[in-house]
């Protein structure tokens, strides 16, 4: 199986996944160029891009309430083993804070760029210890070129390979991991939280630009408050264990929400001529919605719609989905949606196939 440059959905049909079978329709360069503009006009006419202040007031209050509950529990309860359960709850809360920061970074919350920047700085730098500017730089490049070789930073991962060529280039420890990447995938996701802390600090030391001082102060404040709060109630050994449980679970929750978005979907060459609409749809996977999934994934289970309209408020994505599905069917654009379990099956199957050449060499 060649995993690069493919524009087809690399899965077999099954009862759990839903890939729309497009109606045959001829396309010309002119119609192809106008497709996205036409779809966006439909979405705009429906009012789906309008800001949702009531919804985001509710989401911010709910998420801050979860954070306050976790801190209160930490200060009031003396049983350390119960505090480890609190560390898991705090990890869920941290992921929800991250999703809110993601929404602010995409200008979903406010019309004002300044207001969105303030919110993302407070949510990212202060509350979860992640550099807002580092994340924006990385995430904007991903949105512009999802699953494109040498352009999407989300597939430039040293210990994972997303194409045969990438797998064969690995050496040493990286090669050892990639050869068995199906088994290491979920353990590696647990390191996502720790990785974003390291990269945020490194980025602020190496890069200069707007808000660098503010980001640095907020990031430093995060660690002072976080470590100070832990040491006010726990000894050093307990504090280290709490941090490990919190950060590893945070990484697992965050990584498992982001992984189904694109992992295992077609990988495009750097010079792929595919237009914006098809590039965003073909490289994205939706996970079937529902109240729990919408909460757990922070709305990113509607990944196709999010990539097409990144400034669309999270609570309008479900409504937009039906419009986008129908449009894709009419314009012969494959649209992939599946269940949570099936999304991970597809990812692991893809990773297994990519690393097959290395296992064959070993044999």
C-alpha positions in Angstrom: 0.0 0.0 0.0 1.4 3.4 -1.0 0.4 5.9 1.6 1.6 9.0 -0.1 -0.2 11.0 -2.7 -3.4 9.0 -2.4 -6.6 10.9 -2.7 -8.8 7.9 -2.0 -10.2 6.9 1.4 -7.9 4.0 2.5 -10.5 1.9 4.3 -12.7 -0.9 3.4 -16.4 -0.4 3.9 -17.8 -1.6 7.2 -21.0 -1.4 9.2 -19.6 1.1 11.6 -18.2 3.8 9.3 -20.1 6.0 6.9 -18.5 7.2 3.7 -20.9 9.0 1.4 -21.0 7.5 -2.0 -20.8 10.6 -4.3 -23.1 11.0 -7.3 -21.2 11.1 -10.6 -20.7 14.7 -11.7 -18.2 16.2 -14.0 -16.0 19.0 -12.7 -14.0 21.7 -14.6 -11.3 23.9 -13.2 -13.9 26.7 -13.0 -16.5 24.8 -11.0 -13.8 23.3 -8.8 -12.5 26.8 -7.9 -16.0 28.0 -7.1 -17.1 25.1 -5.0 -15.8 26.3 -1.7 -17.2 29.9 -2.3 -20.6 28.4 -3.1 -20.6 26.2 0.0 -19.4 29.0 2.3 -22.2 31.3 1.0 -24.8 28.7 1.9 -23.3 28.4 5.4 -23.1 32.1 5.8 -26.7 32.6 4.6 -27.8 30.1 7.3 -26.1 32.3 10.0 -23.8 29.5 11.1 -20.7 31.7 11.2 -22.3 34.2 13.6 -20.8 34.4 17.1 -22.4 32.6 20.0 -21.9 34.7 23.2 -24.5 32.9 25.3 -23.0 29.5 24.4 -19.4 30.5 25.1 -20.5 32.2 28.4 -21.9 28.8 29.4 -18.9 26.8 28.3 -16.4 29.1 30.0 -18.4 29.1 33.3 -18.8 25.3 33.1 -15.1 24.7 32.5 -14.0 27.2 35.2 -16.5 25.5 37.5 -14.8 22.2 36.8 -11.4 23.8 37.6 -12.7 25.3 40.8 -14.2 22.0 41.9 -10.9 20.2 41.4 -8.9 22.9 43.3 -11.5 22.9 46.2 -11.4 19.1 46.4 -7.6 19.3 46.5 -7.6 21.8 49.4 -10.4 20.0 51.4 -9.6 16.3 51.1 -6.7 14.7 52.9 -6.8 11.3 51.3 -3.9 11.1 48.8 -5.4 8.2 46.8 -8.5 10.2 46.3 -6.3 13.1 45.1 -5.0 10.8 42.3 -8.6 10.4 41.1 -8.7 14.2 41.3 -5.6 14.4 39.1 -7.5 12.4 36.5 -10.5 14.8 36.8 -8.1 17.7 36.5 -6.7 16.2 33.3 -10.2 16.1 31.8 -10.6 19.7 32.9 -7.3 20.7 31.4 -8.3 19.2 28.1 -11.5 21.1 28.1 -9.6 24.3 28.9 -7.4 23.4 25.9 -10.4 23.1 23.6 -11.7 26.5 24.7 -8.2 27.9 23.9 -8.4 26.2 20.6 -11.8 28.0 19.9 -10.3 31.3 20.9 -7.3 30.8 18.7 -9.6 30.3 15.7 -11.5 33.5 16.6 -14.7 31.5 17.4 -15.5 33.3 20.6 -15.3 37.0 19.9 -15.3 39.3 16.9 -12.3 41.2 18.4 -8.9 39.7 17.7 -7.6 41.4 20.9 -10.3 39.7 23.1 -9.7 36.3 21.5 -5.9 36.8 22.2 -6.5 37.7 25.8 -8.7 34.6 26.4 -6.3 32.3 24.7 -3.3 33.7 26.6 -5.1 33.1 29.9 -6.5 29.7 29.0 -3.3 28.4 27.4 -0.3 30.0 29.1 -1.7 30.6 32.6 -4.1 27.7 33.1 -2.5 24.8 31.2 1.1 26.0 30.6 1.1 26.1 26.8 2.5 28.9 24.7 -0.4 30.4 22.7 1.9 31.7 20.0 3.7 28.4 19.6 0.4 26.6 19.3 -1.0 29.2 16.8 2.1 28.9 14.6 1.9 25.1 14.5 -1.9 24.8 14.2 -2.2 27.4 11.4 0.3 25.5 9.4 -1.6 22.3 10.0 -4.9 23.9 8.9 -3.4 25.2 5.7 -1.8 21.9 4.7 -3.5 19.0 6.5 -1.6 15.7 6.0 0.7 17.2 3.4 4.2 15.9 3.4 6.8 18.5 4.7 4.1 21.1 5.3 1.9 19.7 8.1 3.7 19.7 11.4 1.2 17.2 12.8 2.6 14.4 10.6 6.2 15.4 11.3 6.7 13.2 14.3 10.1 11.6 15.0 8.7 8.4 16.6 5.8 7.9 14.2 5.7 7.3 10.4 2.8 8.1 8.1 4.2 6.9 4.8 6.4 4.0 3.6 9.2 6.4 2.7 9.1 8.1 6.1 9.2 4.7 7.8 12.3 3.6 5.8 14.1 6.8 6.7 14.0 6.2 10.4 17.1 5.1 12.2 18.1 3.9 15.7 15.6 4.3 18.5 13.1 6.0 16.2 13.2 3.0 13.8 12.7 0.7 16.8 9.5 2.6 17.8 8.2 3.0 14.3 8.6 -0.7 13.6 6.2 -1.3 16.5 4.2 2.0 16.2 0.8 0.3 16.4 1.6 -0.9 20.0 3.3 2.4 21.0 0.7 4.7 19.6 -1.5 5.1 22.7 1.4 5.2 25.2 3.0 8.0 23.0 -0.3 9.9 23.1 0.1 10.1 26.9 3.3 12.2 26.4 1.4 14.9 24.4 0.9 17.0 27.5 4.5 16.9 28.6 5.7 17.6 25.0 3.6 20.7 24.7 5.1 22.1 27.9 8.7 21.4 26.7 8.0 22.9 23.2 6.3 26.0 24.7 9.2 26.8 26.9 11.7 26.1 24.1 9.7 28.3 21.7 9.6 31.3 24.0 13.4 31.1 24.6 14.2 30.8 20.9 11.6 33.0 19.2 11.0 36.8 19.5 7.7 38.5 18.7 4.5 39.9 20.0 3.4 39.0 23.5 6.7 37.1 24.2 7.1 38.9 27.6 3.5 38.5 28.5 3.5 34.8 27.5 6.7 34.2 29.5 5.2 35.8 32.6 2.0 33.9 32.3 3.8 30.7 31.7 6.0 31.3 34.7 3.0 32.1 36.8 1.4 28.8 35.8 4.3 26.8 37.1 4.6 28.8 40.3 0.9 28.4 41.1 0.8 24.8 40.0 3.8 23.6 41.9 3.2 25.9 44.9 -0.3 24.5 45.3 0.8 20.9 45.1 3.6 21.4 47.6 1.3 23.2 50.0 -0.6 20.0 50.6 1.7 17.1 49.4 5.2 16.0 50.0 7.7 16.0 47.1 7.1 12.3 46.2 3.3 12.7 46.3 3.5 15.9 44.3 5.6 14.1 41.6 3.1 11.3 41.4 0.2 13.7 41.1 1.9 15.6 38.3 2.6 12.4 36.4 -1.0 11.2 36.7 -2.3 14.6 35.7 0.0 15.2 32.8 0.0 11.7 31.4 -3.8 11.5 31.5 -4.1 15.1 30.1 -1.9 14.1 27.2 -3.9 10.9 26.6 -7.2 12.7 26.7 -6.0 15.5 24.4 -4.1 13.3 22.0 -7.0 10.8 21.7 -9.3 13.6 20.8 -7.0 15.0 18.2 -5.7 11.7 16.7 -9.0 10.6 14.9 -9.1 14.0 13.1 -6.6 13.1 10.4 -4.4 10.1 11.4 -5.0 7.3 9.0 -6.5 9.5 6.4 -4.9 10.1 2.9 -1.4 11.6 3.0 -0.8 14.2 0.2 2.4 15.0 -1.5 3.9 18.5 -0.9 3.1 19.6 -4.5 -0.4 18.1 -4.5 -2.7 20.2 -6.8 -5.8 19.4 -4.9 -8.0 22.4 -4.2 -8.9 23.7 -0.8 -12.3 22.1 -0.4 -11.2 18.6 -1.4 -7.9 18.8 0.6 -9.8 19.7 3.8 -12.5 17.1 3.3 -10.5 14.1 2.0 -7.8 14.4 4.8 -10.3 14.7 7.6 -12.4 12.2 9.5 -15.6 12.9 11.5 -16.5 10.9 14.6 -20.2 10.4 15.0 -21.7 13.0 17.3 -23.9 13.1 20.4 -23.8 15.1 23.6 -21.0 13.1 25.1 -18.9 13.0 22.0 -19.4 16.7 21.4 -18.2 17.4 25.0 -15.3 14.9 25.0 -13.9 16.0 21.6 -14.5 19.7 22.2 -16.5 19.8 18.9 -13.5 18.4 17.0 -15.5 15.3 16.1 -16.9 17.5 13.4 -13.4 17.8 11.9 -14.5 18.2 8.3 -16.7 21.2 9.1 -14.1 22.7 11.4 -11.5 22.6 8.8 -13.7 24.1 6.2 -14.9 26.8 8.5 -12.4 27.2 11.4 -14.0 30.4 12.8 -17.4 28.7 13.1 -18.5 28.5 16.8 -18.3 25.0 18.1 -22.1 24.6 18.8 -23.0 25.3 15.1 -20.8 22.5 13.7 -23.5 19.8 14.0 -26.0 21.9 12.0 -23.4 22.6 9.4 -22.6 18.9 9.0 -25.7 18.0 7.2 -25.2 20.9 4.7 -21.6 19.9 4.1 -22.5 16.2 3.7 -25.1 16.9 1.1 -22.8 19.3 -0.8 -20.0 16.7 -0.9 -22.4 14.1 -2.2 -23.6 16.4 -5.0 -20.0 17.3 -6.0 -18.5 13.8 -5.9 -16.3 14.5 -2.8 -15.9 11.5 -0.5 -16.9 12.3 3.1 -15.8 10.0 5.9 -17.6 9.7 9.2 -17.3 6.8 11.7 -17.6 5.7 15.3 -15.1 6.3 18.1 -14.0 2.6 18.1 -13.8 2.4 14.3 -11.7 5.6 14.1 -9.0 4.0 16.3 -9.2 0.8 14.3 -8.5 2.7 11.1 -5.6 4.6 12.7 -4.0 1.4 14.0 -4.5 -0.4 10.8 -2.9 2.5 8.9 0.1 2.6 11.2 0.5 -1.2 11.0 0.5 -1.1 7.2 3.0 1.8 7.1 5.5 0.1 9.3 5.2 -3.3 7.5 8.3 -2.8 5.4 10.4 -2.4 8.6 9.0 -5.6 10.1 9.6 -7.4 6.8 13.3 -6.3 6.8 13.6 -7.6 10.4 12.1 -11.0 9.4 
